[in-house]
Amino acid sequence: FANFPAAGNLEELFAALDQRAMQGAPKSRLLAAGSITLNQAATLVYGVLVAFSLGVEAAPAVKFLLVTVAAILPWIGARTRIHERWMDDRLHAELLRSLLASHGFSPPLRPIAAELFLSEAPFLRSAAWKLAGRVRPWNEEKSRYLAERLDGQIRYLDAKGNFAARRLARFMNLFKISSLGALVLGATAITNGIAGGKQPYLVDAVLLNLLPNI
């Protein structure tokens, strides 16, 4: 319990853990997304420098520098344990969320999910024992569980599912366009090279060199 935030009761502890997890998750994602973005930037900068003859000799060094920084970011995340900390906070918050909704259906020393999370069993039993005196009649507990836990979860999954489906559709369309464009422009560049044709500078630099790589 030493790593938990201070709280006067389990509801406050849940709120504090939930808030800490929400603050930690973006930091963890920022390191992962930053690494990916720098790898993409390395390809983009390299392509621009080569395609427009701005620094053909320096292009590999610039790309190497960006890729090196991209490789360091996950290492920083691992050393600072940002990902592990927010995942631990999220796990404990979700276990508490479930326990607060279902503590009336199980004895305090054998709370639901204790067998599934053996390392968290002491935490669950301690929390369940705190809630032992707050058990209400069966019908009240059942109605509360259905309304707060199941109905709320269904609403959440519906909203997130529709959001994910729309975003996936956009990504799939972008993927199809970029893949088809790379094939068409790459084939055009190869055909032009075999034929030995001379194209205008911008057509050769942008359409036949830069865009297929990007």
C-alpha positions, 0 to 999 in steps of 0.5 A: 500500500506504500505506493498508493495515494492518500485516501480517507475511504475506498471511493477516494482511493479509487478516484485518486488511482483513476486520476493518476492512471489517466495522467500517466497514460498520455505520458507513456503513449507520448514516448511510444508515439514520439518514437514512431513519429521520429522514425517517420520523420527520418524517412520524410527528411531523408526523402526530401534531402535526396529527392531535391538534392539538398544534402545527399551526403548529409541525408544518411547522417540526419536519418541516423540521428533521428532514428537514434533519438527514436530508439532512446525514447522507449529506453527512457520510458523503461528506465522511468517505469512510466508504463508500468506505473500507470498500468498498476494504477489502472489495474488497482482502480479497475479492481476497486471499481469492480469490488465497489459494485460487487462486494455484496455478492461475496464474503470479505475474505474471498472477494470476487477475482481474488483467485484471478489476481493472486498477487493482488489478493491481499489488496482485494481482501483488505478492501473487501473487509472495509466494505463488509459493513455496507452490504445492503439487502439482496434486491438493492445490491442486485439493482445497483449492480445492474444499473451501475456496472452492467448498464454503464459498461454496455453504454461505454462499450457502445460509445467506444465501439462506434468511435473505434469503427469510424476511426478504423474506417478512416485508417483503412481508406488512408491505407488503401490510398497510400498503398495503391499510390505507392504501387502506381508511382513506384511502377511508373518510376521503374518503367520510366527508368527502364525506358530512359525517359527524361521527365521535368525536374519536379515530376522526377523529384516529387512524383517518381522519387519522393512520394513512392518512398514516403 
